[in-house]
Amino acid sequence: MTQGKEGDWEARALALIERQWKWVVVIVWLGFCAFYIYSKWDQIRWFGLGDTDDNMRIMQVRALIHGQGWYDLRQHRLNPPIGASIHWSRLVDLPIASLILGLRPFLGGPAAERWAVAIAPLLPYLLLLFSLALTARRLLGPSAYLLAFLALFFAGSTNGMFMPERIDHHGWQLALLAVSISAIADPNRIRGGLVLGISTALSLAIGLEMMIYLALLGAAVVLFWVIDPKERERLFVYAVSLGGGTAFAFLAFASNDNWNNVCDALSPVWLSDALVGSALMLAMAWVPPGDWKRRLALAAGAGVIVAAYHALTWPHCLQRLEGVSPEVDRLWLSHVKEARPFYRHGWRIATLIIAFPVTGAIGWGLLAWWHRRDRELLRRVIGAAVPGITATLLLFWQTRTGPASQMMAVIGCAALTWRFGSPVWNFRWPNIPIPIGGRVYSPRTLALAVLVIVGAGGAVPFVLNFIPEPPPTPRDAQIGKANRLCGSMWGLRPIALQPKGVVFTFVDLAPRLITVTPHDSIAGPYHRNGDQIADVMNFWRGSEAQAHALALKYRANYVLSCPDSSTTTIFMSEAPQGFYAQLQKNKVPGWLTPVELPKDSPYRMWKVAG
């Protein structure tokens, strides 16, 4: 009798979860929001925009609110008066600016800005959760989305893109990529094609980082049509929405600089590629079906035409899209950690990066095998799986693909738990209470917990918690302390009190400097400003005479150094006789006079005297 009541309760709960899944998603999102705000409270309180791009984003939003033109995305606080060209768009600025303006009457300016940057990253997280839930429901089962959320909990790199203060564009790009995957998994062809085209266009408006995955999803739509002529509806709607959406995104959000034939943002280059590709797909959708061989030949021909058009029309975009010079690559870009493969980050970090995506890839493969007899569902599974598996392989090239690879692995990890969880749940476990940590658990509960942890790829970080890390060396501790203090409001307050001027400082410090002080600087880590980046790096690495000439070139009023920070380790190892090393040895030239700072300041500052 008890077993029957328990079964009825489980059935009612499962039916409620399946029927009211949208409300469940909102509740889960609110729970994540509360947890993230609690865990990041100190950063919210002290305006802890820790990443250079987060600081640059708020500067872009401030400029918009203060009247800078919609299409003018130059940051005029860097390299004044010319400004620094930033290759982003206004699309991500809109929710942040709206939050600031909406909260300002109630909280005042500083508090409104502080809460806006805390709330803004959580908005695309809701879109991400809805998209993952849709994909899980379409490919696994009506209640499987809860397992996807459990898996997402272990996706540390993905979740990091949605934390309070993380206002860079990567969160929105991940959310739109999740929307695109849910669209390819949609059995409704017209709706799926429409959503995929629009989400692709919006993602391209923000940036090109997800372009390879979006291209694979577009190729999947074409291959769906090759395999099944009924998929022409999806292809037709996708072609129209992609072409129209990309054109709208370009007209609405492309900056003045992006109207040039640049390769690193939505520009005439990628707009024309999208329009040519959309026109060809539209033509294919109108062609009488024929057999699959004819459709395959048409698809291959269209691909060749798009590739040839791009190569012949935009040959300068066949290489690295950043377009930096060899000097800038040697001095700066080659030292960017996220541009390195995962295995160059130490065994512990490398394991954390790769474990979850590999688990997801296994889950995707098994999910395809389980659905091998359902050809229509199998197509959608493979179409959704390929971008994630590609992102996992790209980790062998650059770690920057980590957040995307983890996000796309969520459904694969959930599939493992979903497939093997049913036998565990239905197995007649003995009614033996197991006490752990002062609480009592049933064998079935523990078995399911182990299955979820393993299936979500969470076993690796869980096990690593029990492997003690070697204590940091005194030098490592010194570098870590400098990195924390140099970006802090406390550390920069004495700098902000100095008379306003142009400050020659490190590339990675400049965005934070202009965000929380009235000073201007020379260059941030933005590849379009390669000449300024090279000058800043040569300032610190070259001779005293070269440093003086560069200070005069940019009419700098101050020189600001943060000793022992990560950047300085490169200067000391690669340029031990350079200008930074001379300053560290107190070999200060006559054209610099010290600025008095508190004794515990992490900085050293000089005024340019002549």
BAFI-963070 format. One record per residue (C-alpha): residue number from 0; chain; x, y, z. Coordinates in steps of 0.5 Angstrom, whole numbers. Layout:
N
ATOM  num  chaine     xx     yy     zz
ATOM  NUM       A      X      Y      Z
...
This chain:
610
ATOM  num  chaine     xx     yy     zz
ATOM    0       A      0      0      0
ATOM    1       A      6      5      2
ATOM    2       A      9      3     -5
ATOM    3       A      3      5     -9
ATOM    4       A      2     11     -5
ATOM    5       A     10     13     -6
ATOM    6       A      9     11    -14
ATOM    7       A      2     16    -14
ATOM    8       A      6     21    -11
ATOM    9       A     12     20    -16
ATOM   10       A      7     20    -22
ATOM   11       A      4     27    -20
ATOM   12       A     11     30    -19
ATOM   13       A     13     28    -25
ATOM   14       A      7     30    -29
ATOM   15       A      7     37    -26
ATOM   16       A     15     38    -28
ATOM   17       A     13     36    -35
ATOM   18       A      7     40    -35
ATOM   19       A      9     46    -32
ATOM   20       A     16     46    -34
ATOM   21       A     17     53    -36
ATOM   22       A     15     55    -29
ATOM   23       A     20     50    -27
ATOM   24       A     26     54    -31
ATOM   25       A     24     60    -28
ATOM   26       A     25     58    -21
ATOM   27       A     31     54    -23
ATOM   28       A     34     61    -26
ATOM   29       A     32     65    -19
ATOM   30       A     35     60    -15
ATOM   31       A     42     60    -19
ATOM   32       A     41     68    -19
ATOM   33       A     41     68    -12
ATOM   34       A     47     63    -11
ATOM   35       A     51     67    -16
ATOM   36       A     49     74    -13
ATOM   37       A     51     71     -6
ATOM   38       A     57     68     -8
ATOM   39       A     60     74    -11
ATOM   40       A     57     79     -6
ATOM   41       A     64     82     -5
ATOM   42       A     65     84    -12
ATOM   43       A     58     87    -13
ATOM   44       A     60     91     -7
ATOM   45       A     67     94     -9
ATOM   46       A     65     94    -17
ATOM   47       A     70     88    -18
ATOM   48       A     70     88    -26
ATOM   49       A     76     83    -26
ATOM   50       A     76     82    -33
ATOM   51       A     79     88    -38
ATOM   52       A     73     87    -43
ATOM   53       A     68     88    -37
ATOM   54       A     71     94    -36
ATOM   55       A     71     96    -43
ATOM   56       A     64     94    -44
ATOM   57       A     62     99    -38
ATOM   58       A     66    105    -41
ATOM   59       A     62    103    -48
ATOM   60       A     56    104    -44
ATOM   61       A     57    110    -40
ATOM   62       A     59    113    -47
ATOM   63       A     53    111    -50
ATOM   64       A     49    114    -44
ATOM   65       A     53    121    -44
ATOM   66       A     51    122    -52
ATOM   67       A     57    118    -56
ATOM   68       A     54    116    -63
ATOM   69       A     50    110    -63
ATOM   70       A     55    108    -69
ATOM   71       A     61    111    -66
ATOM   72       A     64    105    -62
ATOM   73       A     71    108    -61
ATOM   74       A     74    109    -54
ATOM   75       A     76    116    -54
ATOM   76       A     79    115    -47
ATOM   77       A     85    111    -50
ATOM   78       A     90    114    -55
ATOM   79       A     87    121    -54
ATOM   80       A     84    124    -58
ATOM   81       A     84    119    -64
ATOM   82       A     81    114    -59
ATOM   83       A     82    106    -60
ATOM   84       A     77    102    -65
ATOM   85       A     73     97    -61
ATOM   86       A     70     92    -66
ATOM   87       A     64     90    -62
ATOM   88       A     57     92    -63
ATOM   89       A     51     96    -59
ATOM   90       A     47     90    -58
ATOM   91       A     50     88    -51
ATOM   92       A     50     95    -49
ATOM   93       A     43     96    -49
ATOM   94       A     40     92    -43
ATOM   95       A     46     94    -39
ATOM   96       A     44    102    -41
ATOM   97       A     37    100    -40
ATOM   98       A     38     97    -33
ATOM   99       A     43    103    -31
ATOM  100       A     37    108    -33
ATOM  101       A     32    105    -30
ATOM  102       A     35    104    -23
ATOM  103       A     38    111    -23
ATOM  104       A     32    114    -20
ATOM  105       A     31    109    -14
ATOM  106       A     39    108    -13
ATOM  107       A     43    114    -15
ATOM  108       A     48    114    -20
ATOM  109       A     54    109    -17
ATOM  110       A     49    104    -14
ATOM  111       A     45    104    -21
ATOM  112       A     51    102    -24
ATOM  113       A     54     97    -19
ATOM  114       A     47     93    -19
ATOM  115       A     46     94    -27
ATOM  116       A     53     90    -28
ATOM  117       A     51     85    -23
ATOM  118       A     44     84    -26
ATOM  119       A     46     84    -33
ATOM  120       A     50     78    -34
ATOM  121       A     44     74    -31
ATOM  122       A     39     76    -36
ATOM  123       A     42     71    -42
ATOM  124       A     43     66    -37
ATOM  125       A     35     65    -37
ATOM  126       A     35     65    -44
ATOM  127       A     41     59    -44
ATOM  128       A     36     55    -39
ATOM  129       A     30     56    -43
ATOM  130       A     34     53    -49
ATOM  131       A     38     48    -46
ATOM  132       A     31     45    -43
ATOM  133       A     28     46    -50
ATOM  134       A     33     41    -53
ATOM  135       A     33     36    -47
ATOM  136       A     26     36    -48
ATOM  137       A     26     35    -56
ATOM  138       A     32     30    -56
ATOM  139       A     31     26    -49
ATOM  140       A     24     27    -46
ATOM  141       A     19     32    -43
ATOM  142       A     22     32    -36
ATOM  143       A     30     31    -38
ATOM  144       A     31     38    -37
ATOM  145       A     32     38    -30
ATOM  146       A     38     33    -31
ATOM  147       A     41     38    -36
ATOM  148       A     41     43    -31
ATOM  149       A     44     39    -26
ATOM  150       A     49     38    -31
ATOM  151       A     50     45    -32
ATOM  152       A     52     46    -25
ATOM  153       A     59     42    -26
ATOM  154       A     60     47    -33
ATOM  155       A     64     52    -29
ATOM  156       A     67     55    -35
ATOM  157       A     60     56    -38
ATOM  158       A     57     59    -32
ATOM  159       A     63     63    -31
ATOM  160       A     61     67    -37
ATOM  161       A     54     69    -33
ATOM  162       A     57     71    -26
ATOM  163       A     55     78    -24
ATOM  164       A     60     83    -26
ATOM  165       A     61     79    -32
ATOM  166       A     58     84    -37
ATOM  167       A     62     82    -43
ATOM  168       A     59     79    -49
ATOM  169       A     61     72    -49
ATOM  170       A     54     70    -44
ATOM  171       A     50     73    -50
ATOM  172       A     53     69    -55
ATOM  173       A     53     63    -51
ATOM  174       A     46     64    -50
ATOM  175       A     44     65    -57
ATOM  176       A     48     59    -59
ATOM  177       A     44     55    -54
ATOM  178       A     38     58    -58
ATOM  179       A     41     55    -64
ATOM  180       A     42     48    -62
ATOM  181       A     35     48    -59
ATOM  182       A     33     50    -66
ATOM  183       A     36     45    -70
ATOM  184       A     33     40    -65
ATOM  185       A     26     43    -66
ATOM  186       A     22     38    -70
ATOM  187       A     17     43    -72
ATOM  188       A     21     45    -79
ATOM  189       A     19     52    -80
ATOM  190       A     19     54    -73
ATOM  191       A     26     51    -72
ATOM  192       A     29     54    -79
ATOM  193       A     26     61    -77
ATOM  194       A     29     61    -70
ATOM  195       A     36     59    -72
ATOM  196       A     36     64    -78
ATOM  197       A     35     70    -73
ATOM  198       A     39     67    -67
ATOM  199       A     45     66    -72
ATOM  200       A     44     74    -74
ATOM  201       A     44     76    -67
ATOM  202       A     50     72    -65
ATOM  203       A     54     75    -71
ATOM  204       A     52     82    -69
ATOM  205       A     55     81    -63
ATOM  206       A     61     78    -65
ATOM  207       A     64     72    -69
ATOM  208       A     67     68    -64
ATOM  209       A     61     63    -65
ATOM  210       A     61     63    -73
ATOM  211       A     64     56    -74
ATOM  212       A     59     53    -70
ATOM  213       A     53     57    -73
ATOM  214       A     56     55    -80
ATOM  215       A     56     47    -78
ATOM  216       A     49     48    -76
ATOM  217       A     47     52    -82
ATOM  218       A     50     46    -86
ATOM  219       A     46     41    -82
ATOM  220       A     40     45    -85
ATOM  221       A     42     44    -92
ATOM  222       A     44     36    -90
ATOM  223       A     37     35    -87
ATOM  224       A     34     37    -94
ATOM  225       A     39     33    -98
ATOM  226       A     37     27    -94
ATOM  227       A     29     29    -93
ATOM  228       A     26     33    -99
ATOM  229       A     21     35    -93
ATOM  230       A     26     39    -90
ATOM  231       A     26     44    -95
ATOM  232       A     21     48    -91
ATOM  233       A     26     49    -85
ATOM  234       A     31     50    -91
ATOM  235       A     27     56    -94
ATOM  236       A     25     59    -87
ATOM  237       A     32     59    -85
ATOM  238       A     35     62    -91
ATOM  239       A     30     68    -91
ATOM  240       A     31     69    -84
ATOM  241       A     39     69    -84
ATOM  242       A     39     73    -90
ATOM  243       A     34     78    -87
ATOM  244       A     36     78    -80
ATOM  245       A     44     79    -82
ATOM  246       A     42     85    -86
ATOM  247       A     38     88    -81
ATOM  248       A     43     86    -75
ATOM  249       A     49     90    -80
ATOM  250       A     45     96    -81
ATOM  251       A     42     97    -74
ATOM  252       A     49     95    -70
ATOM  253       A     55     95    -74
ATOM  254       A     59    101    -72
ATOM  255       A     62    106    -77
ATOM  256       A     69    102    -77
ATOM  257       A     65     96    -78
ATOM  258       A     63     99    -85
ATOM  259       A     70     98    -87
ATOM  260       A     72     91    -90
ATOM  261       A     74     88    -84
ATOM  262       A     75     81    -82
ATOM  263       A     74     81    -74
ATOM  264       A     66     83    -74
ATOM  265       A     60     83    -78
ATOM  266       A     62     88    -84
ATOM  267       A     61     88    -91
ATOM  268       A     65     82    -92
ATOM  269       A     61     77    -87
ATOM  270       A     54     81    -89
ATOM  271       A     56     79    -97
ATOM  272       A     58     72    -95
ATOM  273       A     51     71    -91
ATOM  274       A     47     74    -97
ATOM  275       A     50     70   -102
ATOM  276       A     49     63    -98
ATOM  277       A     42     65    -96
ATOM  278       A     40     66   -104
ATOM  279       A     43     60   -106
ATOM  280       A     40     56   -100
ATOM  281       A     33     60   -102
ATOM  282       A     34     57   -109
ATOM  283       A     35     50   -107
ATOM  284       A     29     50   -103
ATOM  285       A     25     52   -109
ATOM  286       A     28     47   -114
ATOM  287       A     24     41   -115
ATOM  288       A     26     35   -110
ATOM  289       A     29     30   -115
ATOM  290       A     33     24   -111
ATOM  291       A     38     25   -106
ATOM  292       A     44     25   -110
ATOM  293       A     42     31   -114
ATOM  294       A     40     35   -108
ATOM  295       A     47     33   -105
ATOM  296       A     50     36   -112
ATOM  297       A     47     42   -111
ATOM  298       A     49     43   -104
ATOM  299       A     56     42   -106
ATOM  300       A     56     46   -111
ATOM  301       A     53     52   -107
ATOM  302       A     58     51   -102
ATOM  303       A     64     51   -107
ATOM  304       A     61     58   -110
ATOM  305       A     60     61   -103
ATOM  306       A     68     59   -101
ATOM  307       A     70     61   -108
ATOM  308       A     66     68   -107
ATOM  309       A     69     69   -100
ATOM  310       A     76     67   -103
ATOM  311       A     76     72   -109
ATOM  312       A     73     78   -106
ATOM  313       A     76     78    -99
ATOM  314       A     83     74   -100
ATOM  315       A     85     78    -94
ATOM  316       A     80     75    -89
ATOM  317       A     83     68    -91
ATOM  318       A     88     68    -85
ATOM  319       A     88     70    -78
ATOM  320       A     82     74    -77
ATOM  321       A     85     79    -72
ATOM  322       A     90     81    -77
ATOM  323       A     95     83    -72
ATOM  324       A    103     84    -75
ATOM  325       A    108     79    -73
ATOM  326       A    111     84    -68
ATOM  327       A    104     85    -64
ATOM  328       A    103     77    -64
ATOM  329       A    110     76    -61
ATOM  330       A    110     82    -56
ATOM  331       A    103     81    -54
ATOM  332       A     98     76    -57
ATOM  333       A    102     70    -56
ATOM  334       A    102     71    -49
ATOM  335       A     95     71    -48
ATOM  336       A     93     64    -44
ATOM  337       A     86     63    -47
ATOM  338       A     90     63    -54
ATOM  339       A     94     56    -52
ATOM  340       A     91     49    -52
ATOM  341       A     88     46    -46
ATOM  342       A     94     41    -44
ATOM  343       A     99     47    -43
ATOM  344       A     95     50    -37
ATOM  345       A     98     45    -32
ATOM  346       A     95     38    -31
ATOM  347       A     90     40    -26
ATOM  348       A     87     46    -30
ATOM  349       A     87     42    -36
ATOM  350       A     83     36    -33
ATOM  351       A     78     41    -31
ATOM  352       A     77     44    -38
ATOM  353       A     77     37    -42
ATOM  354       A     73     32    -37
ATOM  355       A     66     35    -38
ATOM  356       A     67     36    -46
ATOM  357       A     69     29    -47
ATOM  358       A     64     26    -42
ATOM  359       A     59     30    -46
ATOM  360       A     62     28    -53
ATOM  361       A     61     21    -50
ATOM  362       A     54     22    -48
ATOM  363       A     52     25    -55
ATOM  364       A     55     19    -59
ATOM  365       A     51     14    -54
ATOM  366       A     45     18    -56
ATOM  367       A     46     18    -63
ATOM  368       A     47     10    -62
ATOM  369       A     40      9    -58
ATOM  370       A     36     13    -63
ATOM  371       A     39     10    -69
ATOM  372       A     33      7    -72
ATOM  373       A     29     13    -72
ATOM  374       A     32     17    -78
ATOM  375       A     29     24    -77
ATOM  376       A     30     24    -69
ATOM  377       A     37     21    -71
ATOM  378       A     39     27    -76
ATOM  379       A     37     32    -70
ATOM  380       A     41     29    -65
ATOM  381       A     47     29    -70
ATOM  382       A     46     36    -72
ATOM  383       A     46     38    -65
ATOM  384       A     52     34    -63
ATOM  385       A     57     36    -68
ATOM  386       A     58     43    -66
ATOM  387       A     60     41    -59
ATOM  388       A     64     35    -61
ATOM  389       A     68     40    -66
ATOM  390       A     69     45    -60
ATOM  391       A     72     40    -56
ATOM  392       A     77     38    -61
ATOM  393       A     78     46    -62
ATOM  394       A     81     45    -54
ATOM  395       A     87     42    -57
ATOM  396       A     88     49    -61
ATOM  397       A     86     54    -56
ATOM  398       A     83     54    -49
ATOM  399       A     78     60    -51
ATOM  400       A     73     55    -54
ATOM  401       A     72     52    -47
ATOM  402       A     66     55    -45
ATOM  403       A     62     53    -51
ATOM  404       A     65     46    -51
ATOM  405       A     62     45    -44
ATOM  406       A     55     49    -45
ATOM  407       A     54     44    -51
ATOM  408       A     56     38    -47
ATOM  409       A     51     39    -42
ATOM  410       A     46     35    -46
ATOM  411       A     50     30    -48
ATOM  412       A     52     29    -40
ATOM  413       A     44     29    -39
ATOM  414       A     43     24    -44
ATOM  415       A     48     19    -40
ATOM  416       A     44     20    -34
ATOM  417       A     37     20    -37
ATOM  418       A     39     13    -41
ATOM  419       A     42     10    -35
ATOM  420       A     38     13    -29
ATOM  421       A     31     10    -31
ATOM  422       A     34      3    -29
ATOM  423       A     37      5    -23
ATOM  424       A     30      9    -21
ATOM  425       A     26      3    -22
ATOM  426       A     31     -2    -19
ATOM  427       A     28     -6    -13
ATOM  428       A     33     -3     -8
ATOM  429       A     33     -6     -1
ATOM  430       A     30     -2      4
ATOM  431       A     37     -1      8
ATOM  432       A     38      6     11
ATOM  433       A     45      9     10
ATOM  434       A     47     14     15
ATOM  435       A     52     19     12
ATOM  436       A     54     26     15
ATOM  437       A     49     25     21
ATOM  438       A     43     24     15
ATOM  439       A     40     18     13
ATOM  440       A     40     16      5
ATOM  441       A     37     10      2
ATOM  442       A     41      6     -3
ATOM  443       A     37      8     -9
ATOM  444       A     38     16     -7
ATOM  445       A     46     15     -7
ATOM  446       A     46     11    -13
ATOM  447       A     42     16    -17
ATOM  448       A     47     21    -14
ATOM  449       A     53     18    -16
ATOM  450       A     50     17    -23
ATOM  451       A     48     24    -24
ATOM  452       A     55     26    -22
ATOM  453       A     59     22    -26
ATOM  454       A     54     23    -32
ATOM  455       A     55     30    -31
ATOM  456       A     62     30    -32
ATOM  457       A     63     32    -24
ATOM  458       A     67     27    -22
ATOM  459       A     73     30    -24
ATOM  460       A     72     36    -20
ATOM  461       A     70     32    -14
ATOM  462       A     76     28    -14
ATOM  463       A     80     33    -15
ATOM  464       A     78     37     -9
ATOM  465       A     81     31     -5
ATOM  466       A     88     32     -8
ATOM  467       A     91     37     -5
ATOM  468       A     95     42     -9
ATOM  469       A    102     44     -8
ATOM  470       A    103     50     -3
ATOM  471       A    104     56     -8
ATOM  472       A    111     59     -8
ATOM  473       A    113     65     -4
ATOM  474       A    114     68    -11
ATOM  475       A    107     66    -14
ATOM  476       A    104     68     -8
ATOM  477       A    107     75     -9
ATOM  478       A    104     75    -16
ATOM  479       A     97     73    -14
ATOM  480       A     97     79     -9
ATOM  481       A     99     84    -14
ATOM  482       A     94     82    -19
ATOM  483       A     89     82    -14
ATOM  484       A     91     89    -11
ATOM  485       A     92     93    -17
ATOM  486       A     85     92    -20
ATOM  487       A     82     94    -13
ATOM  488       A     78    100    -12
ATOM  489       A     83    101     -6
ATOM  490       A     89    100    -10
ATOM  491       A     87    105    -15
ATOM  492       A     84    111    -11
ATOM  493       A     91    114     -9
ATOM  494       A     92    114    -17
ATOM  495       A     85    117    -18
ATOM  496       A     87    123    -13
ATOM  497       A     92    125    -18
ATOM  498       A     91    131    -23
ATOM  499       A     88    128    -29
ATOM  500       A     93    126    -35
ATOM  501       A     95    121    -40
ATOM  502       A     98    115    -36
ATOM  503       A    103    110    -39
ATOM  504       A    101    103    -36
ATOM  505       A    101     96    -38
ATOM  506       A     96     94    -44
ATOM  507       A     92     89    -39
ATOM  508       A     91     95    -34
ATOM  509       A     89    101    -38
ATOM  510       A     81     99    -38
ATOM  511       A     81     98    -31
ATOM  512       A     85    105    -30
ATOM  513       A     80    109    -35
ATOM  514       A     74    106    -31
ATOM  515       A     75    108    -24
ATOM  516       A     80    114    -25
ATOM  517       A     79    120    -29
ATOM  518       A     86    119    -33
ATOM  519       A     86    117    -40
ATOM  520       A     91    111    -42
ATOM  521       A     94    109    -49
ATOM  522       A     92    102    -51
ATOM  523       A     88     96    -48
ATOM  524       A     88     89    -50
ATOM  525       A     84     90    -57
ATOM  526       A     88     88    -63
ATOM  527       A     85     93    -68
ATOM  528       A     90     98    -64
ATOM  529       A     96     94    -66
ATOM  530       A    101    100    -66
ATOM  531       A     99    102    -60
ATOM  532       A    100     95    -56
ATOM  533       A    107     95    -60
ATOM  534       A    109    102    -57
ATOM  535       A    106    100    -50
ATOM  536       A    110     93    -50
ATOM  537       A    116     97    -53
ATOM  538       A    116    102    -48
ATOM  539       A    117     97    -42
ATOM  540       A    121     92    -46
ATOM  541       A    126     97    -49
ATOM  542       A    131    102    -48
ATOM  543       A    130    108    -43
ATOM  544       A    131    113    -49
ATOM  545       A    126    109    -53
ATOM  546       A    121    109    -47
ATOM  547       A    122    117    -47
ATOM  548       A    121    118    -54
ATOM  549       A    114    114    -54
ATOM  550       A    112    118    -47
ATOM  551       A    113    124    -51
ATOM  552       A    109    121    -57
ATOM  553       A    103    120    -53
ATOM  554       A    104    126    -49
ATOM  555       A    104    122    -43
ATOM  556       A    103    126    -36
ATOM  557       A    105    119    -32
ATOM  558       A    108    113    -32
ATOM  559       A    104    107    -28
ATOM  560       A    107    101    -26
ATOM  561       A    104     95    -22
ATOM  562       A    111     91    -19
ATOM  563       A    110     83    -19
ATOM  564       A    104     83    -23
ATOM  565       A    103     77    -28
ATOM  566       A    105     82    -34
ATOM  567       A    112     84    -31
ATOM  568       A    114     77    -30
ATOM  569       A    114     77    -38
ATOM  570       A    118     83    -38
ATOM  571       A    123     81    -33
ATOM  572       A    124     74    -37
ATOM  573       A    124     77    -44
ATOM  574       A    127     84    -43
ATOM  575       A    132     83    -37
ATOM  576       A    135     90    -39
ATOM  577       A    129     93    -41
ATOM  578       A    126    100    -38
ATOM  579       A    121     96    -33
ATOM  580       A    127     92    -30
ATOM  581       A    131     99    -30
ATOM  582       A    125    102    -26
ATOM  583       A    125     96    -21
ATOM  584       A    133     97    -20
ATOM  585       A    131    104    -18
ATOM  586       A    135    107    -24
ATOM  587       A    130    112    -25
ATOM  588       A    131    117    -31
ATOM  589       A    131    125    -30
ATOM  590       A    125    126    -34
ATOM  591       A    121    122    -29
ATOM  592       A    119    125    -22
ATOM  593       A    116    120    -17
ATOM  594       A    109    121    -15
ATOM  595       A    108    120     -7
ATOM  596       A    103    114     -6
ATOM  597       A    101    110      1
ATOM  598       A    107    106      3
ATOM  599       A    102    100      2
ATOM  600       A    100    102     -5
ATOM  601       A    101     96    -10
ATOM  602       A    103    101    -15
ATOM  603       A    109    106    -17
ATOM  604       A    108    112    -20
ATOM  605       A    112    118    -24
ATOM  606       A    110    124    -27
ATOM  607       A    113    126    -34
ATOM  608       A    117    132    -32
ATOM  609       A    120    133    -40
